């Protein structure tokens, strides 16, 4: 979220739709301590908590992030890992916990590692998935290891919502005066099944380990890669280029079968002395055109040190994205726009992706905040630059102070001194008043700037402003600054 992220001390709620209602889907710790809980209608939450920050939930994005975290656990903790939406991960650590110093040490390492990345987590180890789920979410302890056979006792005082029962069943049990798992487990099964169906007994048996519950592990997507071994080591640039030409087409075929295109490609060259050389190329858009990839890879052959020879080459797609099938254009179709992606890719792999960018307008009245850098081929957005006042094509990295003389409160300067040079103003236009963005901070509640376009006697044109309205000290320092140059 970057600069748009709310302050850490702000109460935050993520909202979504349940049917036709907008309800709170999740809350942060500050909002939870204030008494707000998921399921509350948004209108009620806003009425009860006027300072509440509300943002739209992104369930799909949360699911993707949860799957990435599950893959991280699968590579480092245990082979059987599954996601437990909306905010949980399930691990079967049978036979793997001793590799991490035991169950307690394993939990401590996982929670600490997540804390270092800004994620607050609770963890529990129990005989069954249901018990671990309930204790991790509703238990009081941040980390808990339940001894074998003691899951029922550990769960006795937890709320019945910990059993993953539907909301209508939970409400029905509350109407009967049953709110904890212990009393519910002691009730006769037949009346419960007659009134609420088989879910209550099934969830109890799963939590207590009487009925097995399958864990469907997440499966990592195998990377797209091709490799080739050489009977005799190679080292000449022409030979390496020829081998690249044999590796790229089958790689592109694999990408086409998956409906993907590559954005990042790594070529590993294993030398006979057990060292490896690497080439990485990136593209602005998903690509699976063999000719372009061969050209980009061959442009970096000069950076390779073959040593005593290369015995194996492996080409891997490190980053892939969905890519549709391009249909052939008929004679009646309009001509496509020129495709400059190949040029962008060639330049980016020579000078670096960070050196190629373009500017995109941002909705802001403050000039230095009204644009941002985006990748060269980023899609256009439905925003445009303001055209009510001409703006210079070039802004200074930061406004530079100048010495100026002007008649207050709203007249342009008669002259100004910038970088030691005195410039007499021949004509000017303005002022254009720009107010501070008060919603971003108290420091901008009363600030203002008066911008002028001025031309000196030599014909050079500048964009300067006075910090303040020329009358009230709380609006700014009343000093003059040069912010941009026209022409």
PEBEL-V40428 format. One record per run of one state. SS is the DSSP state (a for helix, b for strand, c for the rest). FROM is the first residue (numbers start at 1). TO is the last residue. If there is no record, write none. Layout:
BEGIN
ss/from/to
SS/FROM/TO
SS/FROM/TO
END
This chain:
BEGIN
ss/from/to
c/1/1
a/2/4
c/5/11
b/12/18
c/19/20
b/21/27
c/28/28
a/29/33
c/34/40
b/41/41
a/42/48
c/49/52
b/53/56
c/57/58
a/59/76
c/77/79
b/80/84
c/85/87
b/88/92
c/93/96
a/97/100
c/101/102
a/103/116
c/117/122
b/123/125
c/126/128
a/129/138
c/139/142
b/143/145
c/146/150
a/151/155
c/156/158
b/159/159
a/160/163
c/164/166
a/167/175
c/176/179
b/180/180
a/181/185
c/186/188
a/189/196
c/197/198
a/199/207
c/208/224
b/225/234
c/235/236
a/237/258
c/259/259
b/260/271
c/272/275
b/276/287
c/288/289
a/290/298
c/299/300
a/301/303
c/304/309
b/310/322
c/323/340
a/341/351
c/352/352
a/353/355
c/356/357
b/358/361
c/362/366
a/367/369
c/370/370
b/371/374
c/375/393
b/394/406
c/407/412
b/413/418
c/419/420
b/421/435
c/436/437
a/438/440
c/441/441
a/442/444
c/445/447
b/448/456
c/457/460
b/461/467
c/468/472
a/473/475
c/476/479
b/480/485
c/486/487
END
